[in-house]
């Protein structure tokens, strides 16, 4: 029987977007069915395989996206969201494969579910781009999204603190305003996609928070102070308001975690 680690590694090393989506969902399905062996007999790659396009640029070199209702602005928005969800597939797979042996079966189940969700989100956004006459890879994309994973590759608590509890939590803050603009522009289809993504991301942040709390308990540390120390040490950006406090609280992320270090 194939090991869960080998199945995850194979998905991470699948470069083509549609194939990676299929691979991520297949790993999650095989795991749920009991078709993968609980063995971590291979290491995860430092960097996943990605397609030749989109061109990945440093954040400072990314073109500024214009707000407003222009066609190019709408395409840039959906392309940016698609890229975030594409990288999120690998973030979730790597989380399960890199830290699963130490964190346990529930941890692997949770983050393989996240990977399957992110694959579904990407597929929805890729089809949205196609409906606009374009495709994923037509525009450059942000090269910095994997940096947080690389910086926390040796510490499960740090990875949980930064990826679900900072980066994905930021999505809870900004998505409602984007959804409102999309709905106001009459794009009901786009609004439905964003509503689905927002609902799922609350659950993803909740998974991260749940397992982070277990790390804090194991280390016999106060969760809030441990999280703040890890974020200060491993996250290059800042934790910025405005915050969607209700969505964060629904995910178990109370203001006691982030209010003190917010900028």
Phi, psi and omega in degrees: 000136178296140178283153178298324180295318179295322179294318179294315180301319179298320178294318178299327183267016174267114187277322188292132185305311182295320179293322178294319177302312180298316182297317180296316181291326179290321177299314180298318180294315181296323179295315180298326182278355182078022184268004178239139183277141178284080176220141176241077189257004174222155177269160177276147178292149176297326179225133177292168172277133179233159180288166179295328174236148010285157171294130182262125184243149171301150183308320183293340182263359180291136177299141177290130180272124180285137172278158180123186188257018180292155179297318180296324178294319178295317179297317179298320178299308184292327178293318178299316179295320179298319180294319177301315181290327178296312179294327180298330175302310181293324178300317181289318177299314181296322178303311182293317184283326184280322187245000185299321183299320181275334187265339173103175188291322179297320177301311179299315179301315182298313186279339169289326172298319177299315180301318179295320176299314182296324176296319178294318177301313180299317180299319177298317182288324177297319177292326176298315178300318180297325178292339177266007177083022181220196184202161175295130184106350182286339181237158173293163183220165184291126182271352189269000188290335180275347185302320182296323178292316181296320183292337184246022186294343182256007189212110182299318181297319179295319178298315179297320181297320188269314188281295179291320192270351171243299187292310179289327177296327176298326176298326176297329182284318190265336185296320181302320179293321177297316179300318180297317179295318180296316179295320180296332179279000178087010182269081183293325178296313178297322179296323178295321178298313182293325177296317178297315181297316181299315179300316181292323183292330174301316179295322180295316178296323178297320176301312181299317180295317180303312183285331174295319178300324177292321176299315180298320179296317179298321180276358180056048178235154175293127185303317184295315182289324176298314179299313181299318179295318180292321178295316178299325184279325192246346184256123184284332183274199179237154177270108193245138170284170004283151181251143172272080188300323183292317179293320178297317180294323177299332178269006179085010184256091184280166181297339179299335177287307197251345186297322185293330183252008180289144179242000000 
